[in-house]
Structure formats: C-alpha cells, structure tokens
Amino acid sequence: MDIFLFVIWLFRDKNVTLQRYKQDYFMDKKMLRQTVRREKGRHDKAALAAMDEALCRRIEEHPLVRKADVVLLYWSLPDEVCTHGLVERLSVKGKTVLLPKVISDTEMTLHRFSAVRDMQAGAYGILEPQGDAVSVEWLENAARQAKLSGDSGDVVGIIPGMAFDKAGHRLGRGKGYYDRMLARLPDMYRIGLCYPFQLLPEVPAERHDAVMDEVIC
C-alpha cells in the first residue's frame, strides 16, 4: 500500500471510543513501521548508498552543524541512513561527537567518539563507543548556554527515526529511548534524519513524543 494512502487510512475513523483509539493507535504505529521497512526494501543497495552520501553531505554542510562544537549523532543500524562516514568526518574536523550507548531496557548513556577501532558491539548488535561518558545534564547545560548567548548552533542533535512528518513529529522503534533522553534536552537543536520515503504527511504522536526542529530527508 502506498504510504500516503496508508497514513490517511490510519486516521479514517474519528468516531471511536478512547479505549479503541488507544488500541488502534499503538497497532497503527506497529503497522506503520512495517510499511516503512517494506518501502525501504524496494530500494537497492546502490540507490540507498547514493541517498546516504547525499543526506550526510547535507548534514555536514548544514550551517548549524558547521559551526557546532558538539554534535549528538548515532552509529546507524542497517535500516537507517548510514552515518558511519559522517561520524568520522565530523570528529576529524575537531568536533566533539557524542554517540548513545544502550545500557538497559529504558536508558541510554552518551559517550565521546574517538575512533572506530575503539568501538565494541553492544545492544542490538550496534557498535557502541567506549570513550568518556558525558552526562545528559552536561549536554543540556552546553545547549542552554549556547542558546542564551544567541549561538544555538554550538550544540546540535542528529536524530534517527522510522518516520517523520513535516511538523517534526517522529516515529521511533517503540522503546522510547530517544523520547526519554530528548525530554531532558529541551534546549538542544534537533535535526531528524531520514530517507525521503520516510517523510510522511503525518505520523501518530503523543504529547510526550519528541519533536524535531527540522527534518532532513
């Protein structure tokens, strides 16, 4: 099913009970993730690699990223925009690149990226940094100070997602790791990063879901 038509179908019935709505809502999120995965499967490796390169160059050339001292990034999974080269390039440029590390079913910690050789496979098979830990509180303080000084580009977060919409709403994997972390980083500028087919007219969102300042796709 075309993703646009699928999203319309998700919100077809406005006259449902609250309980039924909640049941449909969470089922719809699950189905939407499956639909996005199928859509990605329609693109061959060469096409995805070309999109990876173009999208990461756009991130690298973004004015706020270029001036940022600290960049929160992610070491991509196979179904995400590949950021491996981007992480290394930004680090070589002297930026402090922070990567998340899953430490429990509910929590991620942040660590400085130093080199690929220093990373180890962790939760979900993701390579994770073993460098110095940086607290979320430290990052939020840096973002707040940059915002107060009128230099909000000093701290930028590049955030993955299964899907985004033009309003900046994000559909994650359902674990809530980023929603919990970003709730503690209200002053950090957030850029959602995804493939063009992952940008939808609307995604299901709740009040606690993290919202992006912009989406690059």
WOSUL-V129514 format. One record per residue. N is the residue number from 1. RES is the residue in one letter. OMEGA is omega in whole degrees, 0 to 359 (* if undefined). Layout:
n = <N;N>
res = <RES;RES>
omega = <OMEGA;OMEGA>
This chain:
n = <1;2;3;4;5;6;7;8;9;10;11;12;13;14;15;16;17;18;19;20;21;22;23;24;25;26;27;28;29;30;31;32;33;34;35;36;37;38;39;40;41;42;43;44;45;46;47;48;49;50;51;52;53;54;55;56;57;58;59;60;61;62;63;64;65;66;67;68;69;70;71;72;73;74;75;76;77;78;79;80;81;82;83;84;85;86;87;88;89;90;91;92;93;94;95;96;97;98;99;100;101;102;103;104;105;106;107;108;109;110;111;112;113;114;115;116;117;118;119;120;121;122;123;124;125;126;127;128;129;130;131;132;133;134;135;136;137;138;139;140;141;142;143;144;145;146;147;148;149;150;151;152;153;154;155;156;157;158;159;160;161;162;163;164;165;166;167;168;169;170;171;172;173;174;175;176;177;178;179;180;181;182;183;184;185;186;187;188;189;190;191;192;193;194;195;196;197;198;199;200;201;202;203;204;205;206;207;208;209;210;211;212;213;214;215;216;217>
res = <M;D;I;F;L;F;V;I;W;L;F;R;D;K;N;V;T;L;Q;R;Y;K;Q;D;Y;F;M;D;K;K;M;L;R;Q;T;V;R;R;E;K;G;R;H;D;K;A;A;L;A;A;M;D;E;A;L;C;R;R;I;E;E;H;P;L;V;R;K;A;D;V;V;L;L;Y;W;S;L;P;D;E;V;C;T;H;G;L;V;E;R;L;S;V;K;G;K;T;V;L;L;P;K;V;I;S;D;T;E;M;T;L;H;R;F;S;A;V;R;D;M;Q;A;G;A;Y;G;I;L;E;P;Q;G;D;A;V;S;V;E;W;L;E;N;A;A;R;Q;A;K;L;S;G;D;S;G;D;V;V;G;I;I;P;G;M;A;F;D;K;A;G;H;R;L;G;R;G;K;G;Y;Y;D;R;M;L;A;R;L;P;D;M;Y;R;I;G;L;C;Y;P;F;Q;L;L;P;E;V;P;A;E;R;H;D;A;V;M;D;E;V;I;C>
omega = <175;185;180;179;179;180;176;180;182;185;187;190;181;184;179;177;180;180;179;179;181;179;180;184;182;174;179;178;180;180;180;176;180;180;179;178;179;180;179;180;179;181;180;185;181;179;179;180;178;177;178;183;182;181;181;175;177;177;183;182;179;183;181;177;180;182;184;171;183;178;171;183;178;175;196;169;182;182;179;172;185;184;187;179;180;178;182;182;180;178;179;179;176;179;171;180;180;178;179;177;181;181;178;179;185;192;170;170;181;182;177;174;177;178;180;182;181;182;179;178;180;181;178;179;181;171;184;181;177;182;183;176;177;183;175;180;178;181;179;179;178;179;180;180;178;180;180;180;180;182;189;180;181;180;182;176;175;193;177;176;174;178;175;168;187;177;178;178;187;171;180;182;176;180;178;182;183;179;179;181;183;175;179;181;185;184;179;177;188;176;175;181;181;173;180;182;177;175;186;177;181;172;178;181;174;184;183;181;180;179;179;172;174;179;175;183;*>
